[in-house]
């Protein structure tokens, strides 16, 4: 997606009340201060960890849980922040795909984080092991594989309690009031590209990036260029531009800066 300005990300930003108006309507200045403080610190943490060596499912899941539990007041800043988290998820998945880490790609995109197995006659469900089949987890040595499958089919029901992070994040973005369809389409297209690349490299039999690099060194020029053309560029532009925009908006909308002159604000913002 070409990201030129805020309008390319948001469809209805003009409909959001300005903060002075929101303050006038509700008198909730302290709530707005807390909301701004949370969102700005949340984004500072994203900045500190926006490196491929630090991005992983554990960190991104923790950030998703933090933002999922937050009830926003500054709607545009909040939705911008959600987009930044989604960008990190897509960048992390694309990096995994480029490096033949198929399981990690699957965990971010396809493999539920938590699946519950409801067994007939049992009050509490059993947590399915994330990596492995049900027949392996619930099978017994005295039963054949066919018997295990039949028993699971007749006596169990599965519940996806936590979806993979990328589908979970995308569904939330779809429900956001301001996020544009253009951005959602772009994000979905990048998901498909990541999935396709992972499937392609796996089908070629590469176990890891070292095998891929070795093959690229030995391959014919035409084959080498074909495979290299499928590798995904890691574009941080949307993440970085939104980060700068959030800093500026957080400063301008902060109640403590409400009485600052336009000239003073402009001088400070010019240094951002």
C-alpha positions as CSV (number, residue, x, y, z in Angstrom):
1,X,0.0,0.0,0.0
2,X,1.2,3.5,-0.8
3,X,1.0,5.5,2.4
4,X,1.0,9.2,1.7
5,X,-1.0,10.7,4.5
6,X,-3.4,10.0,7.3
7,X,-6.3,10.0,4.8
8,X,-5.0,6.9,3.1
9,X,-5.3,5.0,6.4
10,X,-8.5,6.5,7.9
11,X,-11.9,6.8,6.2
12,X,-13.8,8.9,8.7
13,X,-11.2,10.7,10.8
14,X,-13.1,14.0,10.3
15,X,-16.0,12.5,12.2
16,X,-14.1,12.2,15.4
17,X,-14.5,15.1,17.8
18,X,-11.5,17.1,18.6
19,X,-10.1,16.6,22.1
20,X,-11.0,20.1,23.3
21,X,-14.6,19.4,22.2
22,X,-14.5,16.0,23.9
23,X,-13.2,17.6,27.0
24,X,-16.0,20.2,26.9
25,X,-18.6,17.5,26.4
26,X,-17.5,15.1,29.2
27,X,-15.2,17.0,31.5
28,X,-13.0,13.8,31.6
29,X,-9.7,15.5,31.4
30,X,-8.0,13.0,33.8
31,X,-9.3,10.1,31.7
32,X,-7.9,11.6,28.6
33,X,-4.5,12.2,30.2
34,X,-4.4,8.5,31.3
35,X,-5.4,7.4,27.8
36,X,-2.8,9.5,26.1
37,X,-0.1,8.3,28.6
38,X,-1.0,4.7,28.0
39,X,-1.0,5.0,24.2
40,X,2.2,7.0,24.1
41,X,4.1,4.6,26.4
42,X,2.7,1.6,24.5
43,X,4.0,3.1,21.2
44,X,7.4,3.8,22.8
45,X,7.7,0.2,23.8
46,X,6.8,-0.8,20.2
47,X,9.6,1.5,19.0
48,X,12.1,-0.1,21.4
49,X,11.3,-3.6,20.2
50,X,10.7,-2.9,16.5
51,X,13.7,-5.0,15.4
52,X,13.6,-8.4,13.7
53,X,15.8,-9.9,16.5
54,X,13.2,-8.9,19.1
55,X,10.0,-9.6,17.3
56,X,8.4,-12.9,18.1
57,X,5.0,-14.4,19.0
58,X,5.5,-14.1,22.7
59,X,6.2,-10.4,22.6
60,X,3.5,-9.6,20.1
61,X,0.9,-11.7,22.0
62,X,1.7,-9.7,25.2
63,X,1.3,-6.4,23.3
64,X,-2.0,-7.6,21.8
65,X,-3.3,-8.6,25.2
66,X,-2.4,-5.1,26.6
67,X,-4.1,-3.2,23.8
68,X,-7.1,-5.6,23.8
69,X,-7.8,-4.8,27.4
70,X,-7.6,-1.1,26.9
71,X,-10.7,1.0,26.6
72,X,-9.8,4.0,24.4
73,X,-10.9,7.6,24.5
74,X,-8.6,9.0,21.8
75,X,-10.1,6.9,19.0
76,X,-7.8,7.8,16.1
77,X,-4.6,7.4,18.2
78,X,-5.9,4.1,19.5
79,X,-6.7,2.7,16.0
80,X,-3.4,4.0,14.7
81,X,-1.7,2.0,17.4
82,X,-3.6,-1.1,16.5
83,X,-2.4,-0.7,12.9
84,X,1.2,-0.4,14.1
85,X,0.9,-3.7,16.0
86,X,-0.6,-5.3,12.9
87,X,2.3,-4.0,10.9
88,X,4.8,-5.7,13.3
89,X,2.8,-8.9,13.0
90,X,3.0,-8.9,9.2
91,X,6.7,-8.0,9.3
92,X,7.5,-10.7,11.7
93,X,5.6,-13.3,9.7
94,X,7.3,-12.2,6.4
95,X,10.7,-12.4,8.0
96,X,9.9,-16.0,9.2
97,X,8.8,-16.9,5.7
98,X,11.9,-15.5,4.2
99,X,14.0,-17.6,6.5
100,X,12.0,-20.9,6.0
101,X,10.6,-20.9,9.5
102,X,7.4,-22.6,8.5
103,X,6.2,-23.5,11.9
104,X,6.5,-19.9,13.2
105,X,4.6,-18.6,10.1
106,X,1.9,-21.1,10.8
107,X,1.6,-20.1,14.5
108,X,1.1,-16.5,13.6
109,X,-1.3,-17.1,10.8
110,X,-3.1,-20.5,11.1
111,X,-2.4,-22.4,14.2
112,X,-4.8,-21.4,17.1
113,X,-3.0,-20.2,20.3
114,X,-5.5,-22.1,22.4
115,X,-7.8,-24.9,21.5
116,X,-10.1,-26.6,24.0
117,X,-11.3,-30.2,23.6
118,X,-14.7,-30.8,25.1
119,X,-15.1,-34.5,26.0
120,X,-18.5,-36.0,26.5
121,X,-19.0,-36.8,30.2
122,X,-16.3,-34.5,31.4
123,X,-17.1,-31.2,33.0
124,X,-13.8,-29.4,32.2
125,X,-12.4,-29.2,28.7
126,X,-8.8,-30.4,28.0
127,X,-6.3,-28.1,26.4
128,X,-5.1,-29.4,23.1
129,X,-1.4,-29.5,22.6
130,X,-0.7,-26.8,20.1
131,X,1.8,-28.8,18.0
132,X,0.6,-32.3,17.4
133,X,-2.5,-34.1,16.4
134,X,-5.4,-35.1,18.6
135,X,-4.9,-38.7,17.8
136,X,-1.3,-38.5,19.2
137,X,-2.5,-36.6,22.3
138,X,-5.5,-38.8,23.1
139,X,-4.4,-42.1,21.6
140,X,-3.6,-45.3,23.6
141,X,-1.3,-48.1,22.8
142,X,-4.2,-50.6,23.0
143,X,-6.2,-48.8,20.3
144,X,-5.6,-48.6,16.6
145,X,-5.4,-45.2,14.9
146,X,-8.8,-45.9,13.3
147,X,-10.3,-46.5,16.7
148,X,-8.8,-43.4,18.2
149,X,-10.1,-41.2,15.3
150,X,-13.6,-42.7,15.7
151,X,-13.7,-42.1,19.4
152,X,-12.5,-38.5,19.0
153,X,-15.2,-37.9,16.3
154,X,-18.0,-39.3,18.4
155,X,-17.0,-38.1,21.9
156,X,-15.3,-34.7,21.5
157,X,-15.9,-31.2,20.2
158,X,-13.2,-28.6,19.5
159,X,-13.4,-24.9,20.6
160,X,-10.9,-22.3,19.3
161,X,-10.5,-20.2,22.4
162,X,-7.6,-18.0,21.0
163,X,-7.1,-17.5,17.3
164,X,-3.7,-17.0,15.8
165,X,-2.5,-13.4,16.3
166,X,-2.7,-12.2,12.7
167,X,-6.4,-13.3,12.1
168,X,-7.3,-12.0,15.6
169,X,-5.7,-8.6,14.9
170,X,-7.2,-8.3,11.5
171,X,-10.7,-9.0,12.8
172,X,-10.4,-6.2,15.3
173,X,-9.1,-3.8,12.6
174,X,-12.2,-4.7,10.5
175,X,-14.4,-3.6,13.4
176,X,-12.5,-0.3,13.9
177,X,-14.6,2.7,12.9
178,X,-11.9,4.7,11.0
179,X,-9.6,2.1,9.3
180,X,-9.9,2.3,5.5
181,X,-10.8,-0.6,3.3
182,X,-7.7,0.2,1.3
183,X,-5.5,-0.6,4.3
184,X,-7.4,-3.7,5.1
185,X,-7.1,-5.0,1.5
186,X,-3.3,-4.2,1.6
187,X,-2.9,-6.1,4.9
188,X,-4.8,-9.1,3.6
189,X,-2.7,-9.1,0.4
190,X,0.5,-9.2,2.4
191,X,-0.9,-12.1,4.5
192,X,-1.5,-14.1,1.3
193,X,2.0,-13.3,0.0
194,X,3.6,-14.5,3.2
195,X,1.5,-17.7,3.2
196,X,2.3,-18.3,-0.5
197,X,6.0,-17.8,0.0
198,X,6.1,-20.2,3.0
199,X,4.3,-22.9,1.0
200,X,6.6,-22.4,-2.0
201,X,9.8,-22.6,-0.1
202,X,8.5,-25.6,1.9
203,X,7.5,-27.4,-1.3
204,X,11.1,-26.9,-2.6
205,X,12.3,-28.8,0.4
206,X,14.4,-26.1,2.2
207,X,14.8,-26.9,5.8
208,X,16.2,-23.5,6.8
209,X,17.7,-20.4,5.5
210,X,21.1,-21.9,5.3
211,X,19.9,-24.5,2.8
212,X,18.2,-21.8,0.8
213,X,21.3,-19.7,0.7
214,X,23.4,-22.7,-0.3
215,X,20.9,-23.5,-3.1
216,X,20.9,-19.9,-4.3
217,X,24.7,-20.0,-4.6
218,X,24.6,-23.1,-6.8
219,X,21.5,-22.5,-8.8
220,X,21.4,-21.4,-12.4
221,X,21.0,-17.6,-12.8
222,X,17.4,-17.9,-14.1
223,X,16.3,-20.2,-11.2
224,X,18.1,-18.1,-8.7
225,X,16.4,-14.9,-9.8
226,X,13.0,-16.5,-9.8
227,X,13.3,-17.7,-6.2
228,X,14.8,-14.4,-5.0
229,X,12.0,-12.5,-6.7
230,X,9.5,-14.3,-4.4
231,X,11.3,-13.3,-1.2
232,X,9.4,-10.6,0.7
233,X,10.7,-7.0,1.1
234,X,10.3,-5.8,4.7
235,X,8.8,-2.3,4.5
236,X,8.7,-0.4,7.7
237,X,7.3,2.8,6.2
238,X,3.8,2.6,7.6
239,X,5.0,1.6,11.0
240,X,7.5,4.5,11.1
241,X,5.2,7.2,9.7
242,X,2.4,6.3,12.1
243,X,4.8,6.4,15.0
244,X,5.8,10.0,14.1
245,X,2.2,10.9,13.6
246,X,1.2,9.5,17.0
247,X,4.0,11.5,18.7
248,X,2.7,14.7,17.1
249,X,-1.0,14.1,17.8
250,X,-0.2,13.0,21.4
251,X,1.6,16.3,21.9
252,X,-1.0,18.5,20.2
253,X,-3.9,16.8,22.0
254,X,-2.4,16.7,25.4
255,X,-4.5,18.8,27.8
256,X,-1.4,20.2,29.4
257,X,-0.4,21.8,26.1
258,X,-3.8,23.3,25.4
259,X,-2.8,26.8,26.3
260,X,0.5,26.8,24.4
261,X,0.8,29.2,21.5
262,X,0.7,27.9,17.9
263,X,4.3,29.2,17.4
264,X,5.6,27.3,20.4
265,X,3.9,24.1,19.3
266,X,5.3,24.5,15.8
267,X,8.8,24.9,17.0
268,X,8.6,21.8,19.2
269,X,6.9,19.7,16.5
270,X,9.6,20.7,13.9
271,X,12.1,18.7,16.0
272,X,10.0,15.5,15.9
